[in-house]
Amino acid sequence: MVNISMIGFLLLSGFFDYTESHEQKPHKYTTKNKSESSLFDSLMKQCFKNNVLRCDSCDTVSLRRYLEESSARIENGGRNQQARLCSLMNVYHAWLILRLCASNGLQRISNDSMFLYNDTLMIDRSRFTLATLRASILEMAQKEQLQIWCSLWDGTVSGASHPKKEFHPQTYSSTIKSKAKSYFKSTHDEYVLDRSKGILSLSESLLRELSLIKGSSMRETPYILELILPYIPEMDAAYCLVNKHMLRVRSMIVSDRIQMVQ
């Protein structure tokens, strides 16, 4: 006959062994590596709501501090070109948003010829305006053979979308590829292909980027097709490839009015 008190003792011991073994096993949520959002990512979430720039929500003090600290890191950092390029892009975007928030509701960048030239910033012992910093970034990207035109926002709804995450060298290539594909799928069409007339119309913002990279003479069809064919819809890409010698490229104006809430 089994002693009832002995059974109780065994059950109780088993219970303690069970609970002890489970207490030692880490909780499933603690085993995951959670990457904290950078200050830049947090600031972007504050600044934009439903793709609208909310100037009333922008923490301009933190943006300015991020801008100053990032500029100092560029000066004191190494000479890895891709890391430097990412840092310059982050500085450019932080600076651009600060300028937009201070512009009292600027609605169209091209209506204010001095917007990109008013302020200057010292980076690595060189003085930049937004315009010259943008041109330098595009030039560096061209040397690295990187399609930066799809990732560098100009403060408008046309062209590249506003930044949502800080650029890092480790994720840079995958980021610009995804941005390039979405560039031609925005609600504001960046191009129109008229097959009956053999005309490829591209937004002035894209052609402006190309002129900054290569000069206004580099708007030839072969060069432009080389840039955009990997990203436009497959049927259009196939048509352009077969008829590339017949295609004519034209510029079209895409509204770049930015939605801002003061």
C-alpha positions as CSV (number, residue, x, y, z in Angstrom):
1,M,0.0,0.0,0.0
2,V,1.3,3.4,-1.0
3,N,1.5,5.9,1.7
4,I,-0.7,8.9,0.9
5,S,1.6,11.3,2.5
6,M,4.5,10.0,0.4
7,I,2.4,10.6,-2.8
8,G,1.8,14.2,-1.6
9,F,5.5,14.7,-1.0
10,L,6.4,13.4,-4.5
11,L,3.7,15.6,-6.2
12,L,4.9,18.6,-4.3
13,S,8.5,17.9,-5.2
14,G,7.6,17.5,-8.8
15,F,5.7,20.8,-8.8
16,F,8.7,22.7,-7.4
17,D,11.0,21.0,-9.9
18,Y,8.6,22.0,-12.7
19,T,8.3,25.6,-11.5
20,E,12.0,25.9,-10.9
21,S,12.9,24.7,-14.4
22,H,10.5,27.1,-16.0
23,E,11.7,30.0,-13.9
24,Q,15.2,29.3,-15.1
25,K,14.0,29.4,-18.8
26,P,14.1,33.0,-20.0
27,H,10.8,34.5,-21.1
28,K,10.4,34.3,-24.9
29,Y,10.2,38.1,-25.3
30,T,13.5,38.6,-23.5
31,T,15.5,36.4,-25.9
32,K,14.8,38.7,-28.9
33,N,17.2,41.4,-29.8
34,K,15.1,44.6,-29.9
35,S,16.8,47.4,-31.8
36,E,16.0,50.8,-30.4
37,S,14.9,53.4,-32.8
38,S,17.5,56.1,-33.4
39,L,16.8,59.7,-32.5
40,F,16.4,60.4,-36.3
41,D,13.7,57.7,-36.7
42,S,11.8,59.0,-33.6
43,L,12.0,62.6,-34.9
44,M,10.6,61.5,-38.3
45,K,7.7,59.8,-36.7
46,Q,6.9,63.1,-34.9
47,C,7.3,65.3,-37.9
48,F,5.1,63.3,-40.4
49,K,1.5,62.1,-39.9
50,N,0.0,60.4,-43.0
51,N,2.8,61.8,-45.2
52,V,1.9,65.4,-44.1
53,L,4.7,67.5,-42.5
54,R,3.4,68.5,-39.1
55,C,5.4,71.5,-38.2
56,D,3.5,71.8,-34.9
57,S,4.7,68.3,-33.9
58,C,8.3,68.7,-35.0
59,D,10.8,68.8,-32.1
60,T,13.0,71.4,-33.8
61,V,15.3,71.6,-30.7
62,S,16.1,67.9,-31.0
63,L,16.4,68.2,-34.8
64,R,18.9,70.9,-34.4
65,R,20.9,69.0,-31.8
66,Y,20.9,65.9,-34.1
67,L,22.1,68.1,-37.0
68,E,25.0,69.6,-35.0
69,E,26.1,66.2,-33.5
70,S,25.9,64.4,-36.8
71,S,27.9,67.2,-38.6
72,A,30.6,66.9,-35.9
73,R,30.7,63.1,-36.3
74,I,31.3,63.5,-40.0
75,E,34.2,65.8,-39.3
76,N,35.7,63.4,-36.8
77,G,34.9,60.1,-38.6
78,G,36.8,57.9,-41.0
79,R,36.8,58.2,-44.7
80,N,34.6,55.3,-45.7
81,Q,32.7,56.8,-48.6
82,Q,29.4,54.9,-48.1
83,A,29.3,55.6,-44.4
84,R,30.1,59.3,-45.1
85,L,27.4,59.4,-47.8
86,C,24.8,58.0,-45.4
87,S,25.8,60.5,-42.7
88,L,25.5,63.4,-45.2
89,M,22.1,62.2,-46.3
90,N,20.9,62.2,-42.7
91,V,22.3,65.6,-42.1
92,Y,20.7,66.9,-45.3
93,H,17.2,65.6,-44.5
94,A,17.3,66.9,-40.9
95,W,18.4,70.3,-42.1
96,L,15.8,70.4,-44.9
97,I,13.0,69.6,-42.4
98,L,14.2,72.4,-40.1
99,R,14.2,74.8,-43.0
100,L,10.7,73.8,-44.0
101,C,9.4,74.2,-40.5
102,A,10.9,77.7,-40.5
103,S,9.5,78.7,-43.9
104,N,6.0,79.6,-42.8
105,G,4.2,77.2,-45.0
106,L,6.3,77.2,-48.1
107,Q,4.1,75.3,-50.7
108,R,6.3,74.9,-53.7
109,I,10.0,74.7,-53.4
110,S,10.6,76.1,-56.9
111,N,8.6,79.3,-56.0
112,D,11.3,80.3,-53.6
113,S,14.6,80.5,-55.4
114,M,16.5,81.3,-52.2
115,F,15.1,78.5,-50.0
116,L,18.0,76.1,-50.7
117,Y,20.6,78.9,-50.4
118,N,19.7,81.0,-47.4
119,D,21.4,79.1,-44.6
120,T,24.9,77.7,-44.4
121,L,26.4,74.8,-42.4
122,M,30.0,73.9,-41.7
123,I,30.8,70.3,-42.4
124,D,34.3,68.9,-42.4
125,R,35.8,72.4,-42.7
126,S,33.7,73.2,-45.7
127,R,30.7,75.6,-45.8
128,F,27.5,74.2,-47.4
129,T,24.1,75.4,-48.4
130,L,21.3,72.9,-48.8
131,A,21.7,73.2,-52.6
132,T,25.5,72.6,-52.5
133,L,25.2,69.8,-50.0
134,R,22.6,68.1,-52.2
135,A,24.8,68.5,-55.3
136,S,27.8,67.0,-53.4
137,I,25.7,64.0,-52.2
138,L,24.6,63.4,-55.8
139,E,28.1,63.7,-57.1
140,M,29.5,61.2,-54.4
141,A,26.7,58.8,-55.2
142,Q,27.5,58.9,-58.9
143,K,31.1,58.0,-58.2
144,E,29.9,55.1,-56.1
145,Q,27.4,54.1,-58.9
146,L,24.5,54.4,-56.5
147,Q,21.0,55.4,-57.6
148,I,20.6,58.2,-55.1
149,W,17.9,60.1,-57.0
150,C,15.2,57.8,-55.5
151,S,16.3,58.4,-51.9
152,L,17.1,62.1,-51.6
153,W,14.0,64.0,-50.7
154,D,13.7,67.6,-51.9
155,G,10.8,68.6,-49.6
156,T,8.1,68.1,-52.2
157,V,5.4,65.4,-52.8
158,S,7.0,64.7,-56.2
159,G,10.1,62.5,-56.6
160,A,11.7,60.7,-53.7
161,S,9.6,60.3,-50.6
162,H,10.4,61.9,-47.3
163,P,12.8,60.0,-45.0
164,K,11.4,57.6,-42.5
165,K,14.6,55.9,-41.2
166,E,18.2,56.9,-40.7
167,F,20.5,55.7,-43.5
168,H,23.1,53.2,-42.5
169,P,25.8,51.7,-44.7
170,Q,24.7,48.1,-43.7
171,T,21.2,48.6,-45.1
172,Y,21.9,51.2,-47.7
173,S,21.8,49.1,-50.9
174,S,18.5,47.3,-50.0
175,T,16.9,50.6,-48.9
176,I,17.6,52.5,-52.2
177,K,16.4,49.5,-54.3
178,S,13.1,49.4,-52.5
179,K,12.8,53.2,-52.7
180,A,13.6,53.2,-56.4
181,K,10.7,50.7,-57.1
182,S,8.3,52.8,-55.1
183,Y,9.5,56.0,-56.8
184,F,7.4,55.1,-60.0
185,K,4.4,53.8,-58.0
186,S,3.5,56.9,-56.1
187,T,0.1,58.6,-56.4
188,H,1.8,61.4,-58.2
189,D,3.0,59.7,-61.4
190,E,6.7,60.3,-62.1
191,Y,6.5,59.2,-65.7
192,V,4.0,58.5,-68.6
193,L,4.8,56.2,-71.5
194,D,2.8,57.0,-74.7
195,R,3.4,53.9,-76.9
196,S,1.4,55.2,-79.8
197,K,3.7,58.2,-80.1
198,G,6.9,56.7,-78.7
199,I,7.2,59.4,-76.0
200,L,8.5,58.8,-72.5
201,S,7.5,61.8,-70.3
202,L,9.5,62.1,-67.0
203,S,8.9,64.4,-64.1
204,E,11.0,67.6,-64.0
205,S,12.3,66.5,-60.6
206,L,14.0,63.4,-62.0
207,L,15.5,65.3,-64.9
208,R,16.7,68.0,-62.5
209,E,18.5,65.3,-60.5
210,L,20.1,64.0,-63.6
211,S,21.3,67.5,-64.6
212,L,22.8,67.9,-61.1
213,I,24.7,64.6,-61.6
214,K,25.8,64.8,-65.2
215,G,24.9,68.3,-66.4
216,S,22.0,69.4,-68.6
217,S,23.5,67.7,-71.6
218,M,23.0,64.2,-70.1
219,R,19.3,63.9,-70.8
220,E,19.8,61.5,-73.7
221,T,17.4,58.6,-73.9
222,P,19.9,55.8,-73.5
223,Y,21.3,57.2,-70.3
224,I,17.9,57.8,-68.8
225,L,16.7,54.3,-69.7
226,E,19.7,52.8,-68.1
227,L,18.6,54.4,-64.8
228,I,14.9,53.7,-64.8
229,L,14.4,50.4,-66.6
230,P,15.1,48.2,-63.5
231,Y,12.3,50.0,-61.6
232,I,9.4,50.8,-64.0
233,P,6.7,48.1,-64.6
234,E,8.0,45.1,-66.5
235,M,5.7,45.6,-69.6
236,D,6.8,49.2,-69.9
237,A,10.5,48.2,-69.4
238,A,10.2,45.6,-72.2
239,Y,8.7,48.1,-74.6
240,C,11.3,50.7,-73.9
241,L,14.1,48.2,-74.3
242,V,12.8,47.0,-77.7
243,N,12.1,50.5,-78.9
244,K,14.8,52.5,-77.2
245,H,16.1,54.0,-80.5
246,M,12.7,55.4,-81.4
247,L,11.8,56.8,-77.9
248,R,11.8,60.5,-77.2
249,V,12.1,61.8,-73.7
250,R,10.1,64.8,-72.6
251,S,9.8,66.7,-69.3
252,M,6.5,67.0,-67.5
253,I,5.6,69.1,-64.5
254,V,4.4,67.2,-61.5
255,S,2.8,69.2,-58.7
256,D,5.4,69.4,-55.9
257,R,3.1,71.2,-53.5
258,I,3.9,70.0,-50.0
259,Q,1.2,69.5,-47.4
260,M,2.2,71.2,-44.2
261,V,0.4,71.8,-40.9
262,Q,1.6,74.8,-38.9
